[in-house]
Amino acid sequence: MASWPSHALSTWAQPIEQMVNETIDLMLSEINRSKPRKVTLNGTFIHRKTTR
């Protein structure tokens, strides 16, 4: 929808599959009482007509 010509909204693409996999890994780590960790994933900015 954000890419529709009538909208042309700039958006942020998120790595959904990676996010799901990391979430599962984090949940399994919690179950196994592993040390908590921080996860950072890179997204991609999609420039369209709503940003300069």
C-alpha positions in Angstrom: 0.0 0.0 0.0 2.8 2.4 0.8 4.2 2.0 -2.7 0.9 2.8 -4.4 1.5 5.7 -6.8 -1.3 7.7 -5.1 0.5 7.4 -1.7 4.2 6.9 -2.4 5.0 6.8 1.3 8.6 6.5 2.4 8.8 3.3 4.6 11.1 1.2 6.6 11.4 -2.5 5.4 11.9 -4.8 8.3 13.6 -8.2 8.1 10.5 -10.2 9.2 11.9 -13.7 8.8 15.0 -12.8 10.7 12.9 -11.1 13.4 10.8 -14.3 13.8 13.9 -16.5 14.0 15.6 -14.3 16.5 12.5 -14.2 18.6 12.2 -17.9 18.7 15.9 -18.2 19.6 15.5 -15.7 22.4 12.4 -17.5 23.8 14.3 -20.8 23.7 17.2 -19.2 25.5 14.8 -18.0 28.2 13.4 -21.5 28.6 17.0 -22.9 28.9 17.8 -20.1 31.4 20.7 -18.8 29.2 22.1 -15.3 29.8 19.9 -12.6 28.2 21.3 -11.0 25.1 20.4 -8.0 22.9 19.7 -8.5 19.3 19.9 -5.7 16.7 18.7 -6.3 13.1 19.2 -4.0 10.2 16.2 -2.7 8.2 16.2 -0.9 4.9 14.9 2.6 4.3 12.7 2.9 1.2 12.8 6.5 0.0 9.7 7.7 -1.8 7.9 11.0 -2.0 7.3 11.7 1.7 10.9 12.5 2.7 13.6 14.9 1.4 
